[in-house]
Amino acid sequence: MLPHDEGRTTRQQLLQTLRTGGGGSIASLSQALSITEMGVRRHIQALEREGLVEAETLKQAMGRPVSIYRLTPRADDLFPKKYPQLALDLLGELDDDPAGEAIIGRMFAGRRDKLIARHKSAMAGATLEERVAELAAIQQAGGYMSHWERDGAGEHYTLYEYNCPIAQVAGKYREACRCEQQLFEALLGAEVNRTECIADGGAKCAYAIRLPAAEKAAMS
């Protein structure tokens, strides 16, 4: 039985129990958490609706089949990850290598180029505003908590990101930020200037986006 943790909600304790135990029945979970079976069932049903838990019916030698509840792959994101530290550790192995800086630069550039290839088709034939909206959606899906605004007559836009999943990496390896800006310029086909940066201690990352002179002239 796991020790009862007063600092965690019942939901958190249930998730932890399912994670460490590999799953359980309503009865076994009730015993592990020291709450009623009705209480366990209520939380399990909520987690099922969220796609975080699934049930498997197991036949028994005697008696009725029993449902065993397990976490789905989607629930994996609920548990702590140290990917930024892993990335820093791996990149740090190159710090003392004479060619390390160049290698790190090529790594970030390679990531940039792969993302350009992945998303470029979604921008084809779209207006700048549509491209900005699509980029904001891509970044939102990546966990950047992004949104965009239009300024003036559709010639200037601002993209905001209130979270940076790679802030720790970008804080040490600024090539990450440079490549992100280049990614935005390539996908948008526009002038992009960063006006605020989380890695520099800002509250958010903000990008000023300007309609290219050639596209502006074509519109006039």
N, C-alpha and C positions, 0 to 999 in steps of 0.2 A: 504494500500500500504506500502511495506517495504521501509525504507529510503535508498536512493542511497548511496552505500559505494564506494568511490573513490579508496579505498585501495584493492578492490577485482576485479578480472577480470570478464568479462561478464559471462563467464562459471560458475565461482564460485557463482555469484549472482543468476544465473538461478537455480543452484542446491539448493541453500539456499531457494529460493522462492518455488520450488517444494517441498522441505522438510517441510517447515513451513505451506504451504498452502494446502498440500495434493494432489497437482496436479493442472493442469490448461490447458486451451485452448491456442492456439497460440495468439489469440486476448487478452486474459486476461494477459498472460505472457508479451506480448508486452507492455501493459499498465503499469504493475507492474515495469518493468525494464526500461521503457522510451526509448525503442529502436524499430526499425521497425519490423513488422511481418516477413519480409524476414530474418532479422538478427536472430530472435528467431528460425525460422524454420531451419536455417543453423546449429545452435548449437544443436537443438533437434535431427536433423538427425545424427550428429556426436555422440551424447550420445546414440542414439538407436543402432548405429553400435557397440558401446562398451558394449552394453548390460546393460546400466545404466538407461535407460528410456524405458517405454513401453506405447503404446497408447490403449485407450479404446474408442470405438465409442458409443456415446450416442444419442438416438433419441430424437427429440424435438417435442413439440406439434405443432409448426409451423416452417417451413423452413427445411433446410437440416440438416442431422445428424452432430454432432460436435465431433471432436477427443479431448479427454482429456488425457493429458500426465502425467504420474506418475513415480516416481522412482521405480526401481526394488530392490529386496533384496540385490543384488550385490552392489548397490550404498551405502549401509549402512556403508561400510568400508571407505568411503570418509570423514566421519564426525568424529570429535574428540571423542576419547574414553579415559577413565581414569581407565582402567582395572588394571594397575600396582598399582595405588594408592588404589583401592578397595582391591586388594590382600594384600597390606601392612596393611591396616586398619584392615582387618579380622585377619591376622596373629598377628598383634599387640595386639589383644584382649587376646592372649595367653602368652604374655610376662611376665605378673605378676603371671601366674599360675605355681605352683611348678612343674607340669607335662607338662608345655607348650613346653619346648625344645624337649621332647620325642615325643609329639603329632605332632609338626611341622616336626620332622624327619620322622615320619611314613607317613605323608602326602606327602612329597617329594618322599619317597621311593615307596609309592603306585603309584604315577604318573609314576615313572621310570618303575615299573613292568608292568603297563598297556601298556606303549609304547613299551616295549620289546615284550610283547605278540602280540601287533598289527603288529609289523614290522618284527618279527623274521622269518616268513615264506618266506619273500622276499629275505632273505639272504641264505636260504638253498641251499646247493650244489654249491654256487658261489665261485669264487676265491676271495682273499683278495681285489684285485683291483676292482672287480665287487661289492663287499660289500661296499667299500669306496665310489664308484660312487653312489650306491643306497642310502647310508646314506646322502651324499651331496644333492641328489635330495629331500630326505625327509625333510632335514633342510631348503632347499631353499623354499619348499612349505610352510614351517612354518614361513617364513619371516626372516630367518637368513642371507640372502644374502651370501650363501656359495658356495665355489668351492674347488676343491682338486687338488693336484699335486703329481706326482710320482717322487721319488728320487732314483737314482741308478738303480739297476737291478730288480725293482719291489719288493724290500724287505722293503722299507721305503716310507711312504706317509705322506703328510701334508694336513689337512683339515682346511680351513679358514672360519670364520664367521665374516662378517663385520657389522652385526647388531645383537642385542640381545633384543628380545621383552620383556624379563624378567629382564633386567639389573638392574632396580631399586629394584626389589625383591631380586635378587642375591647379590646385593651390601650389603644388610642387613642380609640376610639369606644365608650363604655360602653353606648350605646343597644343595641348588639348583644347584650350580656348581659341587659339588661332585657327586650328583646323575646323572647329565648329563654325566660326564666322565664315570661313571659306566655303564650308558646306552650305550655309544659308545663301551665300552669294551665288553659288552654282545652281542651287535648286530654284531660287527666286529669279535669277537673271537680273538682279537689281543691286544697287549700292546699299551696303549694310554696314552700319557703324555701331559698335557696342558702347553704350553710354553708362552702364552700370554692370557690375559683375560680383556675383556671390563669392567667388574665389578671392576677390580683392577686399572682402569684408562688407560688400553691399547687401542690402536686404533682398535683392532680386537681381536677375540678369535682364537687361533691357537692350533692345536692338532698334535703332532708328533705320527705317527702310525707305529708300527714295526711288521713285520711278527713274529708270535710266534715261539719259538725255535723248537717245535715239527713239525710245518708245514714247517719250513725252512729245517729241516733235511729230511723230506719226499720228498722234491723237489730235494734234492742233490743226 
